[in-house]
């Protein structure tokens, strides 16, 4: 007798961990950049890119295996 397991929630959770903080950092960076705080905006945009790169590597490897 096989039990069926629904893993849709885990996929959505991993997807939110991958892209959620990066999108939040990008949004904060864009707001700061528009409000004439260009240096802080650039820092947040760089953080968004670094977080996205690392999360795609770590979470992407978890999703493929």
C-alpha positions as CSV (number, residue, x, y, z in Angstrom):
1,X,0.0,0.0,0.0
2,X,1.6,3.3,-1.2
3,X,0.9,6.6,0.6
4,X,0.7,9.7,-1.6
5,X,2.6,12.7,-0.4
6,X,1.8,16.2,-1.6
7,X,5.1,18.3,-1.8
8,X,3.6,21.4,-3.3
9,X,4.0,23.4,-0.1
10,X,7.7,22.6,0.1
11,X,8.3,23.7,-3.4
12,X,6.5,27.0,-2.8
13,X,8.5,27.5,0.5
14,X,11.9,26.8,-1.3
15,X,10.8,29.2,-4.1
16,X,10.0,31.9,-1.6
17,X,13.3,31.4,0.2
18,X,15.1,31.7,-3.2
19,X,13.5,34.8,-4.5
20,X,11.7,36.5,-1.6
21,X,14.6,38.3,0.1
22,X,16.3,39.2,-3.2
23,X,13.1,40.9,-4.4
24,X,12.7,42.7,-1.1
25,X,16.3,44.0,-1.2
26,X,15.8,45.1,-4.8
27,X,12.6,46.9,-3.9
28,X,14.3,48.7,-1.0
29,X,17.3,49.6,-3.2
30,X,15.0,51.0,-5.9
31,X,13.1,53.1,-3.3
32,X,16.3,54.4,-1.8
33,X,17.9,55.1,-5.2
34,X,14.8,57.2,-6.2
35,X,14.9,59.2,-2.9
36,X,18.4,60.6,-3.7
37,X,20.2,58.1,-1.4
38,X,22.1,56.6,-4.3
39,X,24.9,54.9,-2.4
40,X,22.6,53.1,0.0
41,X,20.4,52.1,-3.0
42,X,23.3,50.6,-4.9
43,X,24.4,48.7,-1.8
44,X,20.9,47.1,-1.5
45,X,20.8,46.3,-5.2
46,X,24.2,44.6,-4.9
47,X,23.0,42.7,-1.9
48,X,20.0,41.5,-3.9
49,X,22.2,40.2,-6.7
50,X,24.6,38.4,-4.3
51,X,21.7,36.9,-2.4
52,X,20.0,35.7,-5.6
53,X,23.3,34.2,-6.9
54,X,23.9,32.3,-3.7
55,X,20.3,31.2,-3.2
56,X,20.0,29.9,-6.8
57,X,23.2,27.9,-6.2
58,X,22.1,26.4,-2.8
59,X,18.4,26.0,-3.3
60,X,18.8,25.1,-7.0
61,X,21.1,22.2,-6.0
62,X,18.5,21.1,-3.4
63,X,15.7,21.2,-6.0
64,X,17.6,19.2,-8.7
65,X,18.5,16.3,-6.4
